Amino acid sequence: MIDVGYTICEKIFKEHSSLKDIEPNQYIEAPIDLVMVHEQLGGRIHKEYEKLGINYVWDPDKIFFILDHWVPAPTISAAQMHQDCRNFAEKYKFIHNMGMNEGICHQVLPEKGFARPGMLIVGSDSHTTTYGAFNCLATGIGASDVAVVFATGKLWFKVPGSYKIILDGELSEGVMSKDLILQLIADISTKGALYKSLEFHGEGAKSLSIDGRMTVSNMVVEAGAKFGIFLPDKKLEQWLQKKTDKPYAFIHPDEDAKYQKEYNYDLSELIPVVAKPHSPGNLAPIHEVEGTQIDQAFLGSCTNGRLEDLRIAARIIKGKSVESHTRFIIIPASKKIYLDALSEGLIEEFVNSGAIIGNCTCGPCIGGHLGVLGPGEICISSTNRNFQGRMGSSSSEIYLGSPATVAASALTGVITDPRDYI
């Protein structure tokens, strides 16, 4: 009998198993509440599933399918991939088929109320961890594992140990949740939380917006984490009331839950930071890289293409012009965000400043679509990864920063402290 309480991760896994007790490093089989698939469905998953010779999927109502990485298709091979995706979704009668007009998977899925407290969600993308902002367990899996879920509705897991991240205070003007998660990744290291669950506690966590929490949960995987989960609160309840009428129950950790490590941050003490090439953990305070010349600034992706991000960028750029030798690409993360930004006048501000507005897709983040970098070019980006060659040429360089930092840098043509423009 286990004599300590449970973390959120352990509680959700316990509820999804038939076990009376559960503990870290234990292997379990758990039923999946939802599986998300995007282009990988046509790239690899359908091939793996065909090997099984099965003419059904376990539950078409628990599959969320969307096209978002290469939208619209920029190459013949991408078009073929989309065809394979559509054919598979039609053959197996997927109910939640979002097509290619809604936006990026990790924004659209929670927007439509599919991420709810207590759920166990898996997806064919490593940044599926984003949904942990909604008090559920969510993680990315590979093509063969998706095929197993399609066939059985279950998957095996090793129960992760948990790290407790205690946040106090509130972020200062010009400092964003992206600065927080970049600092955390640097402190933990990119391999410091391998197969761990990061659990976010404290009044500081409550002070973060839902948009901000999604950014944090999105990037915990860059520290190797399996999950990144927030405790529930009034903000989450208000969000869910607008998104879903499905039942759910908030999951809180026990007071005597056991954590393997603990990290403490006073949000008011954080400053803007930037991850230098070629790792999200290669951190530098803004003053160390300020003045670095850039060729491109990118605001968007599943990490930072949300309305909060567009609003602060519009505040910074309002009435000004993008530096003449700098390309400023802005891509809203979903159709809803795009429309909201239009109605608020944000898109007009961006267009008048000289920025380029793209349709809702992953775009430059993956280097396979809009905004590819040429040889030797430097980009400041709001995305989650800056690996060598990720956004184009292997000799290009990517710096990761907050939306505020990206917008300020677009104005000056060099990496810039956003606090000087707010």
N, C-alpha and C positions, 0 to 999 in steps of 0.2 A: 504494500500500500504506500502510495506517494504521500509524504508528510508535509509538502509545501503546496502553496497555491499555484494557480496557472497564469501564464501570460495570455495575451489575446490570441496569439498564434496557437498556443497549446489548447486553449478553449475551443477554438474553431475546429481544429483537427480532432479533438475529442468528440465534439458533436457530430463530426462527419465519419466517425468510426464506431464500431461496436464495443470499443474497449472501455473498461471502467476507469483505468488510469492511463496516463500518457506522460512521456518524458522525452527530453532531447536525445537525438540519435536513434530513437526507436523507428523502425520501418513499419509503415502502415499502408493500407489500401483505402482510398477515400473516393466517394462519389463526387463528381464534378457538377457544379451548379450551372456553369456557363463556360463555353469555349469560344474564343474569338479567333477568326482566321482572316488574313488579308491576302496579298499577292502570293505568299508562300503556298497557298492552296493550289495555285496553278503551277508554281515552280517546282515543288517537291512533294507536297502532301498527297495530291491526287495519285501520283505514281506509287507512293508507299501503300496507299489504300487499295489500289488495284491489285497489288500483290496478294492481298488477303482474300480476294475473290468474293467479297461480301456485297450484296445488292441493296443494302439499307444502311442507315446510320441510326444510332441508338435513340436519339430524340432530336428531330429537326427543330423543335421549339427552343432548344438550349444551345443553338449555334448562332453566333453573331458574325455575319460575313460582310466584309467591306473591301473596296479597292481604294487605296490611298497613296501608295508609294510612287507610282508612275502614272499620274492622272493629269490630263489624258495621256495615252500611251505615246512616248516619244520615239520609239523604235519598233521595228517589225517584231522583234523577240518579245518586247513588252506587250504588244498587241496580242500576240499568240498566247502569252501567259494569261492575259485577261480573258481571252476566249476559253481557255481551259478552266479558269475559275468559274465563269458563268455556266459552262456546260455541266460542271460538277454540281454547282448549287442547284441547277434546274433538275438534274437527274435525281438528286437525293432530297429534293423538295424542301430546301432551307426556308424557314418561315421569316427569319429576320435578315433579309437580303437588302443591304443598304446601297448596293451598287457603287457608283463612283462619283456621286454628286453631293455627298454629305460632309466630307472632310476627312480628317486624320482619325484613325481608329480610337486612339486613347482619349480623344476629346469627345467624339461622337457617342461612344458607348455609354459613358456616365451621363452625358447630356440627355440621353433618351431613357434614363432611369434603369439601366441594366446593371449597375454596380450598387449593391446595397449591403448594409452591415451584416456580417456573419456569413456571407457567401464565400465559396471557394471557386475562384475563376482562374482559368489558364488561357494562354493565348500564344499564337505563333509569332511572337515578337518579344524580345528581351525586356522592353519597357512596359510590358503588361503590369509591372509593379505599380504603375500610376494609380490603379484603382484602390490601392491601400489607403489613399486619402479618404475613402468612404467607409473605413472601418471594416474592410473585408480582406481576405487573403487573396492575392493575385500575383501570378508569376508567369514568366515566359517558358515555353517548352519547345522541343524540336519536332520535326515533321513526323518521325516515327511515333513519338508520344501522342501527337494529335491523332494519328491514325488509330492508336489504341483507344483513345477517348471516343472517337467517332464510333468505334465498334462496340465498346463496352460501357461507356459512361463513367469509367473509373480510371484511377491512375495511382501508382505507388509514390510515396514520399518518404523521405527521412525527416522526422520532426526536427526543425532547426532550434538551436539555442537562440536566446534573445538578448539584444543589447538595449538598454534603457537610455534614451536620449531625452534629457530634461532641458526644456527651454523656458527661460524667464524673460521678462521685459518685452519690449516691442522694437521692431526695426526702425531705424532712423530714416529720415527723408533721404531718398536716393539710394537706399540699401534695400535689396529685395531678397525674396526667398531663394533665388538662384545663388546669391552670395553666401547664404547659409549652407546650402547643400554642397557647394564647391569647397567651403571651409571644412565641412564635416568629412568629405571624401579625402581631402588632404590629410586631416588628422587621423582618420582610420587607416588610410592608404587604400589603393585600388584592389588590394587582395586581403584587406584586414577584416572584412566581414563575410568571407566566403561561406555561403549557405547558412547565413544567419538571418534572423528577423529583427529589423530595427523598429523599435516601438517609441513613438513620440509622445512625451508627457509635458505637463506644466502649463502655466498661464501663457507663456510665450507661444506654445503650440496653438492654444485657443485664439491668440491674437492674429494668427495667420489666416488669410482669406482661403476659401476653398481652392481658388486658382493657385495660390501659393503652396498649399499643401500638395496639390497635384504635381507641381514642379519638384518638390522634395521627394515624394514617393517615386516619381518617374526616374530620378537619378540615383536612388540607393543601389541599383544594380551596378553602378560604376564603382562601388566599393566592394562588389562581389556579393551583395546581399540577395537573399531569396525573396524576402518580403520587406516592405516598408509601410507600416500601418499606424494610423493616427487614432487616438481615442475619440469617441463620439462627443458631440456637444451641441449647443443650440444652433450654431451656424450650419452644422451638417443637417440637423433636423429641418431647418428652414429650406435648405437646398433640396432635400429629398421630397418635401411637401410639394414643391413645384415640378418635380420630375417624374414621380411615380405614385401610384395608389396601391402598389403591391405591399404585402406585409413584410415587416422586418423587425429585428430586435437588436438594440445596441449591445455591443460586446465590450465589457470593461475587464481589465486585468484584476486578479485578486490582490488584496493588499499585501499578502505574503508571497507573491509571485517571485520566482528566482530568476535573476538576470546574470549573464556571464560577464558583462562589462557595463559601465555607466559613463556617460559623457554629459557634461553640463555646459550650457551656453547662455550668456546674457545677450539677448538679441540687440539691445541698445549699444553694445560695445562692438558689434560687427561693422566692418567697413566694406566698400566695394572691392571685390577681388576678381582676378582673371586667371583662368587655367591656360598656361602657355603650351605650345606644341611640345610633344605630341601625346599628351595624356591629360585626362580630367583631373588627375591628382597632382599635376605639376603647377602648383599654386603660386601666385604672386600677388601682393597687395597692389592696388591700382597705381600707386605712385612709382612702383618699380618698373612698370611697363608703359606708363603714360608717355605719349609722344611717339610711340611706335607707329610708323606709317602703315596705312591699310589701303587695299584696293577695293575691298567689298565689305559691306556690313549686312548681315542677314538677321532679320527678326521673324521668327516663326517656329515651326516644328511642334511635335507633341509635348515638348518641354516648356516652351514659352511663346506660343502663338495665341494665347487667350486674351479675353477682352481687357483684363487688368493690365496686361503687357502692352497692348495697343494704346491704351489710355495714357500710360506714363510716357510712352514714346511720342505721342501727339502733344503732350504738355511740353516736352523738351524741344520739339521741332517746330512748334506753332509759329507761323509768321517768318520762318527762316528757310534757308535753302541748303540742300545737301552739298557738301564740298564737291567741286566740279570734277575732280579726278577719282571720286569714290562712287561706287555703285551701291545703292541702298535698296535691298530687296525685302519686301514685307509680304508675308503669306499668313492670313488668318487660319487658325487651326480647324475651323468648321464653317459650314454655310451659315449657321446661326450666328456665329461670331462676326462673320463678314457682314451680314445684314444688320446686326446691332451696331457695328462700327460705321456702316453707311448712315444709319439713322441718327447717330450721334455726331456726324460730321468728321469723324476721324479719318476716313478714307480720303475725303477732300483735302484735309490738311496734308496728308502724305503725298498725294498727287501734286499738289501745289508746291511742295518742297522739292520735288524732283525725284521722289522715290518711285520704285517700280512695284506695283501691286500684282501678286500672283493669285491664281485660283487655289482653292484649298487642297493642298497636297504636301507630301513630305519635302518635295523640291530639293533645294541645295543640300539638305542634311545628309542625304545618302550619295550625293555626287553622281547620280544617274539621270538627273533631270535638269530642271531650270537652275541657272546660277552656278554652273560648274566652274571651278577655279583653273586658271591657266598656269603654266610653269612659273615658279617663283612668286606667285601672287600671295597676298596676305589677307585674311578675312577675320573679322571679329563677329562672332556668331552666338546666338542665343540657344543653340542646340545642345545636345548632351554628350557628344563625342568629338574629339579633335584628333583622331588617329591619323597617322601619315597617309595621305592619298585618299582620305574618306570623301572629301568634297571635290575631288578632281585630280590634278597633277600631283605626282608623288613629291615634287619639289615645292609645292604650295604649303602654306602654314596656316593653321587655324587657332585662334585664341577664343576661348569661351568666356562669355560674360553675361550679365543680366540684360534684360531689355532696355533698361535705362542706360547702361554703359554702351550698348550697341547703338542706340539712338544718338547719344552725345558724340560718339565717335564718328558716326555718319556725317554729322554737321562739320566736324573739324578735319576729317581725313586722317586723323591719328587716334590711337586709343586714348580716351578722355575720361576723366572723373565726372560722372553724371551729376554729382552734387553741385558742381559749378553752374549747372544749367537748370536747376529746379528752384 
